């Protein structure tokens, strides 16, 4: 699709990079299932849902920016290739197609290409083509859409409240901006679908399209049959046309969780994202979510969904959940994944092989106890008959080695033996071992090396492996180096190239349990007068994660 968006018609300057990247991304997702019927390209709408979520997460931070942004020079341009440029711009283009209709949208693109073939264009050129060829939207509506979604940062969150009176469903939809400084009341069009279950089958009570202009929208829906709070679900943003976070109400969420096998894959994905949001907001016990994932992972047929279930669960464990809650959640999911591997062991087909590889990518993340790690080592040593037909993957062996080398339950000799027995002499593992097994004095020496990094002396890859081993949460000196990180991170971002600064931040950001220290230090950095253009988004994400972890610790300690 870049042959069209970027080559055939090219943006005039980097301000309008979204004309290249947003359209190329969306058109690829949109057209592949239409022109290629292979199963690998079906349900790409599910994959796009999670792809777009990356921008929705970023768009909640103060450092977010509009899709169309001011780029002063080519040095500035190197920093704009982010989730807003790719994920948000493609997401709002999907919303634009929904507003225009597919036929008009295609007509506008056709006119745009004829006018700007082998030429350069700006955003306003594209919008002018839309205005001239749209038969169902007024010029003011298009201008409002451009202001809301292209030239204003931030996302919206949609949250329904349900009230049932006899055969009538009264629905209140609250629309809120993620950023308090954004006062623009963004308009969005969505589909709403209302589901119920009759004679053990799902039925649509209502399907309608509405425009949400105000902060609160009231909708009344009449049904031919009596309604019950135990047997109904409202799906906002059905078909995922709008760029918005959707929080399902408790009534709908309970209904959809109970009937997840029967609902459409895209709705399952939307429901899952709402469950994750509710866990972070302490509105849903994470045990319930991990129980649900444990059941779904063994029956879900769509690879994208299983991958996202495990990916989000892994991030919850790594960044958000308190230690005791993490322990219980990991136990649930680890046992379920082991059972899934045993099922794959007894089957001989491509889907089972893919499923087994996916589980191997994540299972170590949920091996919370020492017994879990020993079980996985037993599989590698071929000591578990029920897994004897499965060959451990390279990714799995690498992850298992990382866990073994970090854990204090294993002696240095045992760690060396594991490396020698199961991992080839790869520079990643030898460098990881250097960082993980270094003495305090050696770590201090490494730290000086990190601050004076010379790319002619060592590659980013090699140094990042040492950093990853170095940053061990089980190390008694981890809090000392946490303080060193906060003392030196500004220096790194001011004096090192952007790529290395990211390597430094992503590998050495502290993995300590002292959340108050992290919050205090990050907030201090965010208040500094220094130019934090590249560092600020990274700090905001870590602050967001750590504050949620702290609030969940308080919430679960009370329970």
matplotlib code that plots the C-alpha trace (Angstrom):
import matplotlib.pyplot as plt

x = [0.0, 3.0, 3.3, 0.1, 0.5, 4.0, 5.2, 2.4, 1.2, 3.6, 3.2, 4.9, 6.6, 6.8, 3.9, 1.6, 3.4, 0.0, -1.0, 1.7, 1.7, -1.9, -3.4, -0.8, -1.5, -5.3, -5.6, -3.4, -5.6, -8.8, -8.0, -6.0, -9.1, -11.0, -8.3, -6.8, -9.1, -6.4, -7.2, -4.1, -5.7, -9.1, -10.2, -7.7, -10.3, -9.5, -5.8, -6.5, -8.5, -5.4, -3.1, -5.2, -5.1, -1.4, -2.3, -5.2, -2.8, -0.3, -3.1, -3.9, -0.5, 0.2, 3.1, 0.7, 0.4, -2.1, -2.0, -1.0, 2.0, 4.6, 7.9, 10.7, 13.5, 14.6, 16.1, 12.6, 11.2, 13.2, 11.1, 7.6, 7.4, 5.3, 2.0, 0.1, 1.5, 0.7, -2.0, -4.1, -4.0, -5.1, -7.8, -9.3, -9.1, -11.3, -13.8, -13.7, -14.6, -17.5, -18.7, -18.4, -19.5, -17.1, -18.3, -17.8, -14.5, -13.2, -14.4, -12.5, -9.3, -9.7, -10.0, -7.1, -4.8, -5.8, -5.1, -1.8, -0.3, 3.5, 3.1, 3.3, 0.2, -0.7, -3.5, -5.6, -5.4, -6.9, -9.6, -10.5, -11.1, -13.3, -15.4, -15.8, -16.9, -18.8, -22.6, -23.7, -21.6, -21.7, -18.4, -18.9, -19.1, -15.8, -14.1, -15.2, -13.9, -10.5, -10.3, -11.4, -9.3, -6.4, -5.5, -6.4, -4.6, -6.2, -8.8, -12.3, -13.7, -17.3, -19.1, -22.7, -25.2, -28.2, -31.7, -34.4, -38.1, -40.3, -39.7, -37.6, -33.9, -32.8, -29.2, -27.0, -23.7, -21.0, -18.3, -15.1, -11.8, -8.7, -6.8, -8.3, -6.6, -8.5, -11.9, -13.0, -16.2, -15.2, -18.0, -18.1, -20.4, -20.8, -22.9, -24.7, -25.8, -28.0, -27.9, -30.0, -30.3, -33.5, -33.9, -30.1, -29.2, -28.0, -30.4, -30.1, -32.6, -31.5, -28.8, -28.5, -26.1, -25.9, -23.9, -22.5, -22.1, -22.6, -20.9, -24.1, -26.4, -29.6, -31.1, -34.3, -34.6, -37.9, -38.0, -40.7, -39.9, -39.4, -35.9, -33.8, -30.6, -29.4, -29.8, -28.7, -25.6, -25.0, -22.0, -20.9, -18.8, -19.9, -17.6, -15.0, -15.4, -14.6, -11.3, -12.4, -11.9, -15.1, -15.8, -18.5, -21.0, -21.1, -24.4, -23.1, -19.7, -21.1, -23.4, -20.6, -18.2, -20.8, -21.4, -18.0, -18.0, -21.0, -20.2, -18.2, -14.4, -14.2, -16.7, -14.6, -11.6, -13.5, -14.9, -11.4, -9.9, -12.7, -11.9, -8.2, -9.2, -11.4, -8.6, -6.3, -9.1, -9.7, -13.2, -12.6, -10.7, -7.7, -8.4, -11.6, -9.8, -7.0, -9.6, -11.4, -8.2, -7.3, -10.6, -10.5, -6.9, -7.9, -10.9, -10.2, -9.5, -8.2, -4.5, -4.6, -6.9, -4.9, -1.7, -3.3, -4.8, -1.4, 0.4, -1.9, -1.8, 2.0, 2.1, -0.3, 2.1, 5.2, 4.0, 0.7, -0.2, 0.9, 3.1, 0.4, -2.2, 0.4, 1.2, -2.4, -3.0, 0.2, -0.7, -4.0, -2.6, 0.6, -1.5, -3.8, -0.9, 0.8, -2.5, -2.7, 0.8, -0.1, -3.1, -0.9, 1.5, -1.2, -2.2, -0.3, -1.6, -0.5, -2.9, -1.6, 2.0, 1.2, -0.6, 2.2, 4.8, 2.6, 2.3, 6.1, 6.6, 4.7, 4.6, 7.8, 6.3, 3.7, 6.2, 6.0, 7.1, 10.4, 8.4, 7.1, 10.6, 11.7, 8.8, 9.8, 13.4, 12.1, 10.4, 13.6, 15.4, 12.8, 11.6, 7.9, 6.2, 3.1, 5.3, 7.7, 6.5, 7.0, 10.4, 11.1, 11.5, 14.5, 12.4, 11.2, 14.7, 16.0, 13.2, 13.7, 17.4, 16.7, 14.5, 17.0, 19.8, 17.8, 16.5, 18.4, 17.2, 19.7, 23.5, 26.0, 27.1, 23.5, 23.1, 26.3, 25.2, 21.9, 23.6, 26.1, 23.4, 20.6, 21.7, 24.1, 27.1, 25.2, 26.4, 23.0, 23.2, 26.9, 26.4, 23.2, 25.2, 27.9, 25.4, 23.4, 26.3, 28.5, 29.7, 28.8, 32.2, 31.8, 28.4, 29.8, 32.3, 29.6, 27.6, 30.5, 30.6, 26.9, 27.4, 30.4, 29.1, 31.1, 29.4, 32.8, 33.7, 30.5, 27.1, 23.8, 22.7, 25.7, 25.3, 21.6, 22.1, 24.4, 21.9, 19.1, 21.1, 22.3, 18.7, 17.8, 14.9, 16.2, 19.6, 20.2, 21.8, 18.9, 17.7, 21.2, 21.3, 17.7, 18.9, 21.8, 19.4, 17.4, 20.6, 21.9, 19.0, 18.8, 22.5, 22.0, 19.1, 21.0, 24.3, 23.7, 22.0, 18.2, 18.5, 21.0, 19.0, 16.0, 18.2, 19.4, 15.9, 14.1, 16.7, 17.6, 14.4, 14.3, 12.4, 12.2, 9.3, 9.6, 6.9, 7.0, 10.7, 9.8, 6.9, 8.9, 11.9, 9.8, 7.7, 10.9, 12.2, 8.9, 9.1, 12.6, 13.2, 15.2, 13.9, 12.3, 10.8, 12.0, 12.1, 8.8, 6.5, 8.6, 8.5, 4.7, 4.1, 6.2, 4.5, 1.1, 2.0, 3.6, 0.7, -1.7, 0.4, 0.4, -3.4, -3.9, -1.6, -3.8, -7.0, -6.0, -4.4, -7.8, -9.5]
y = [0.0, 2.3, 2.2, 4.3, 6.2, 7.5, 6.7, 7.5, 10.5, 11.8, 14.3, 17.7, 17.8, 15.7, 17.6, 15.4, 12.0, 10.5, 10.8, 8.1, 6.0, 6.2, 5.4, 2.7, 0.9, 1.1, 0.1, -2.9, -4.1, -3.3, -4.8, -8.0, -10.0, -8.9, -10.0, -12.9, -15.5, -17.5, -17.9, -16.0, -12.8, -13.3, -11.6, -8.8, -6.4, -8.1, -7.5, -3.9, -3.4, -4.2, -2.3, 0.8, 0.3, 1.1, 4.7, 4.9, 4.1, 6.8, 9.3, 9.5, 11.1, 14.8, 14.3, 13.1, 15.1, 15.6, 13.4, 16.4, 17.9, 20.7, 19.4, 22.0, 20.1, 16.6, 16.0, 16.6, 14.3, 11.3, 11.4, 11.4, 7.7, 6.7, 5.1, 8.3, 8.5, 4.9, 3.5, 6.6, 8.0, 4.6, 4.4, 7.8, 7.0, 4.0, 6.3, 8.7, 5.8, 5.0, 8.6, 8.9, 5.3, 2.9, 3.9, 7.6, 7.0, 5.0, 7.7, 10.4, 8.3, 7.8, 11.6, 12.3, 10.0, 11.4, 14.9, 14.2, 11.3, 11.6, 14.9, 16.2, 17.0, 18.4, 17.5, 20.3, 19.0, 15.7, 17.4, 19.6, 16.4, 15.0, 18.2, 18.3, 14.7, 13.9, 13.9, 13.0, 15.3, 19.0, 21.0, 22.0, 18.3, 17.5, 20.6, 19.5, 16.0, 17.4, 19.6, 16.8, 13.9, 15.2, 18.5, 17.8, 15.3, 13.0, 10.2, 9.8, 7.2, 5.9, 4.4, 3.3, 3.1, 0.7, 1.0, -1.4, -0.7, -3.5, -3.8, -0.6, -0.2, 3.3, 3.8, 6.7, 7.1, 9.3, 10.6, 12.0, 13.4, 11.7, 14.9, 17.6, 20.4, 19.5, 21.3, 20.4, 18.4, 15.7, 14.3, 10.7, 8.3, 4.8, 1.7, 0.3, -3.4, -4.8, -8.6, -11.0, -14.8, -16.6, -20.4, -20.8, -18.6, -15.0, -12.5, -8.9, -6.7, -3.5, -2.3, 1.4, 4.1, 7.3, 10.5, 11.4, 15.2, 16.0, 14.7, 12.7, 11.0, 9.4, 6.6, 4.6, 1.2, -0.7, -4.5, -6.9, -9.2, -8.4, -7.4, -8.6, -7.4, -11.0, -11.4, -8.4, -6.7, -3.4, -3.2, 0.4, 1.1, -2.2, -3.1, -0.7, 2.2, 4.9, 5.8, 5.5, 3.5, 1.6, 0.6, -2.0, -1.7, -4.6, -6.0, -6.3, -7.5, -10.4, -11.4, -11.4, -13.3, -16.0, -16.2, -15.5, -18.6, -17.4, -13.7, -12.4, -12.4, -8.6, -8.2, -10.7, -8.5, -5.3, -7.0, -8.2, -4.7, -3.4, -6.1, -5.1, -1.4, -2.5, -4.4, -1.3, 0.8, -1.7, -2.4, -6.0, -8.6, -9.7, -13.3, -13.2, -11.9, -14.6, -17.3, -16.2, -16.1, -19.6, -21.0, -19.0, -19.9, -23.6, -23.0, -19.8, -20.6, -17.2, -16.8, -13.0, -13.2, -15.8, -13.8, -10.6, -12.4, -13.7, -10.4, -8.3, -10.8, -10.7, -6.9, -6.9, -9.3, -7.3, -3.7, -3.5, -6.3, -6.4, -9.3, -11.4, -10.9, -11.7, -15.0, -16.2, -14.9, -16.6, -19.9, -19.9, -19.2, -21.3, -24.4, -23.7, -23.2, -26.5, -28.3, -26.7, -27.8, -31.4, -31.2, -29.9, -32.8, -35.3, -33.6, -33.3, -30.4, -26.9, -25.1, -27.1, -26.4, -22.7, -22.7, -24.6, -22.0, -19.1, -20.7, -21.2, -17.5, -16.5, -19.4, -18.5, -15.1, -16.9, -19.3, -17.4, -20.2, -22.1, -25.3, -23.8, -23.2, -26.7, -28.2, -26.3, -27.5, -31.0, -30.6, -29.4, -32.4, -34.7, -35.8, -35.2, -38.0, -35.9, -33.3, -35.6, -34.9, -31.2, -29.7, -26.6, -23.5, -21.2, -18.3, -20.5, -21.7, -18.1, -16.9, -19.8, -19.1, -15.4, -16.5, -19.1, -16.6, -14.0, -16.2, -16.5, -20.1, -21.3, -21.2, -19.7, -23.2, -24.3, -21.2, -22.0, -25.6, -24.6, -22.3, -24.9, -27.7, -26.0, -22.6, -22.3, -20.1, -17.0, -13.5, -12.5, -15.1, -14.6, -10.9, -11.4, -13.6, -11.0, -8.4, -10.8, -12.5, -9.4, -8.5, -5.1, -3.7, -5.1, -3.6, -0.2, -0.6, -1.5, 1.6, 3.8, 2.1, 2.7, 6.4, 6.6, 4.3, 4.2, 2.6, 1.9, -0.2, -2.1, -2.5, -1.4, -5.0, -6.2, -3.5, -3.9, -7.6, -6.7, -4.1, -6.6, -9.0, -6.1, -5.0, -7.9, -7.3, -10.1, -8.4, -6.9, -3.9, -3.1, -0.1, 1.5, 1.3, 2.5, 5.8, 5.9, 5.5, 8.6, 10.6, 9.8, 9.4, 13.1, 13.1, 10.2, 11.8, 15.1, 13.7, 10.4, 9.5, 8.8, 5.1, 4.5, 6.6, 4.4, 1.3, 2.7, 3.6, 0.5, -1.9, -0.1, 1.5, 0.2, -3.0, -2.4, -3.0, 0.5, 2.2, 5.4, 5.9, 5.5, 7.9, 10.5, 10.3, 10.3, 13.2, 15.1, 14.5, 15.5, 18.9, 19.7, 22.6, 20.5, 19.7, 16.3, 15.9, 12.3, 11.3, 12.6, 10.0, 7.2, 8.7, 9.3, 5.7, 4.4, 6.9, 5.7, 2.0, 2.6, 4.7, 2.0, -0.6, 1.5, 1.9, -1.8, -2.6, -0.4, -1.8, -5.5, -5.0, -3.7, -6.7]
z = [0.0, 0.3, -3.5, -3.4, -0.2, -0.2, -3.7, -6.1, -3.9, -1.3, 1.5, 0.9, 4.4, 7.5, 9.2, 7.0, 7.5, 8.4, 4.7, 4.1, 7.2, 8.4, 5.0, 4.1, 7.4, 7.3, 3.6, 4.3, 7.2, 5.2, 1.8, 2.7, 3.9, 0.7, -1.8, 0.0, 1.5, 3.4, 7.1, 8.1, 6.7, 8.2, 11.4, 10.7, 12.2, 15.6, 15.1, 14.1, 17.3, 19.4, 17.1, 17.5, 21.3, 21.3, 20.3, 22.7, 25.5, 24.4, 23.8, 27.5, 28.3, 28.5, 26.0, 23.3, 20.1, 17.2, 14.1, 12.1, 13.9, 13.4, 12.3, 12.1, 10.4, 9.5, 12.9, 14.4, 11.8, 13.2, 16.4, 14.9, 13.9, 16.9, 17.8, 17.1, 13.5, 12.7, 15.0, 15.7, 12.2, 10.7, 13.4, 12.6, 8.9, 9.6, 11.4, 8.4, 6.0, 8.4, 8.2, 4.4, 3.5, 1.7, -1.8, -1.2, 0.6, -2.4, -4.8, -2.8, -2.8, -6.6, -7.1, -4.7, -6.6, -10.0, -8.8, -7.0, -9.0, -8.8, -6.9, -3.3, -1.2, 2.1, 4.5, 3.3, -0.3, 0.9, 2.9, 0.0, -2.2, 0.6, 0.8, -3.0, -3.4, -0.2, -0.9, 2.6, 4.8, 5.1, 4.9, 8.6, 9.6, 7.8, 9.3, 12.7, 12.1, 11.1, 14.1, 16.5, 15.2, 13.1, 14.8, 18.4, 20.6, 23.1, 23.0, 24.3, 26.6, 26.2, 29.1, 29.3, 32.1, 31.7, 33.2, 32.3, 32.7, 31.3, 27.6, 27.5, 27.8, 28.8, 27.9, 29.1, 27.2, 28.9, 26.6, 28.3, 27.0, 28.3, 28.7, 31.0, 29.1, 26.0, 26.1, 22.6, 22.7, 20.1, 18.0, 17.1, 15.2, 16.5, 16.1, 19.1, 19.3, 22.1, 22.7, 24.6, 24.8, 23.9, 23.6, 24.3, 21.3, 21.1, 19.5, 18.5, 20.2, 18.5, 16.1, 15.4, 14.4, 16.5, 16.7, 20.1, 20.2, 23.9, 27.0, 27.9, 25.3, 26.3, 24.1, 24.7, 23.0, 22.9, 22.8, 21.7, 24.6, 28.3, 29.3, 32.2, 33.8, 33.9, 30.1, 28.2, 26.8, 25.2, 22.8, 22.1, 19.0, 17.5, 14.5, 16.1, 13.7, 16.1, 17.7, 21.3, 24.5, 25.4, 29.0, 29.2, 32.1, 34.6, 33.3, 29.8, 30.8, 32.9, 30.1, 27.5, 29.7, 30.3, 26.5, 25.1, 22.9, 21.0, 20.5, 17.5, 17.8, 17.5, 20.4, 22.4, 21.8, 22.9, 26.0, 26.9, 26.6, 28.9, 31.4, 31.4, 32.0, 34.8, 36.5, 36.3, 37.7, 40.6, 39.3, 38.5, 40.5, 38.4, 39.5, 37.5, 34.4, 34.7, 35.3, 32.1, 30.1, 31.4, 30.1, 26.8, 25.9, 25.6, 23.3, 21.4, 17.8, 16.7, 17.1, 17.3, 20.3, 22.2, 21.5, 22.9, 25.9, 26.9, 26.0, 28.1, 31.0, 30.9, 31.0, 34.0, 35.8, 34.9, 35.5, 37.4, 39.8, 43.5, 44.5, 46.3, 43.6, 41.0, 42.7, 42.6, 39.0, 37.7, 39.4, 37.5, 34.1, 34.5, 35.2, 32.3, 29.9, 31.0, 30.4, 26.9, 26.1, 27.1, 24.7, 21.9, 22.7, 21.8, 18.5, 15.2, 13.2, 12.2, 14.6, 17.6, 16.6, 16.4, 19.7, 21.4, 20.1, 21.3, 24.8, 24.9, 24.1, 27.3, 29.8, 31.6, 32.4, 34.6, 36.3, 39.6, 41.9, 42.1, 41.5, 38.2, 37.0, 38.0, 36.0, 32.9, 33.4, 33.7, 30.3, 28.7, 30.2, 28.7, 32.2, 31.6, 29.5, 28.8, 27.0, 25.2, 21.7, 22.0, 21.3, 23.4, 21.2, 21.1, 22.5, 25.4, 26.2, 26.2, 28.5, 30.8, 31.0, 31.8, 34.7, 36.0, 35.9, 37.8, 40.6, 43.9, 44.4, 41.8, 42.6, 40.1, 39.2, 38.4, 36.2, 34.3, 33.8, 32.4, 30.0, 28.9, 28.5, 26.7, 25.3, 22.4, 22.8, 21.6, 22.5, 23.9, 26.7, 27.4, 27.7, 29.8, 32.1, 32.4, 33.7, 35.9, 37.7, 38.1, 41.6, 43.0, 42.0, 38.5, 38.3, 39.2, 36.4, 34.0, 35.0, 34.1, 30.8, 30.2, 30.8, 28.4, 25.7, 22.5, 19.6, 17.9, 20.9, 21.5, 19.7, 21.0, 21.0, 23.1, 25.7, 25.9, 26.8, 29.6, 30.8, 30.8, 33.0, 35.1, 35.9, 38.2, 40.6, 42.9, 43.3, 46.8, 45.2, 42.8, 44.8, 44.8, 41.0, 40.8, 42.4, 40.0, 37.1, 38.2, 38.7, 35.2, 32.9, 32.0, 31.1, 28.8, 26.9, 26.6, 25.5, 23.7, 20.4, 20.6, 19.9, 22.7, 25.1, 24.5, 25.0, 28.3, 29.5, 28.5, 29.9, 33.1, 34.3, 37.9, 38.6, 42.4, 44.7, 46.2, 44.2, 46.3, 45.3, 41.6, 41.7, 43.6, 41.2, 38.0, 39.1, 39.9, 36.4, 34.8, 36.6, 35.4, 33.1, 30.8, 27.3, 27.8, 24.3, 23.9, 27.5, 28.7, 27.0, 28.5, 32.0, 31.8, 30.8, 33.8, 36.2, 35.0, 35.5, 38.9, 40.2, 39.2, 40.9, 44.1, 44.0, 43.4, 46.3, 48.6, 47.2, 47.6, 51.0, 52.3, 50.8]

ax = plt.figure().add_subplot(projection="3d")
ax.plot(x, y, z, "-o")
ax.set_aspect("equal")
plt.show()
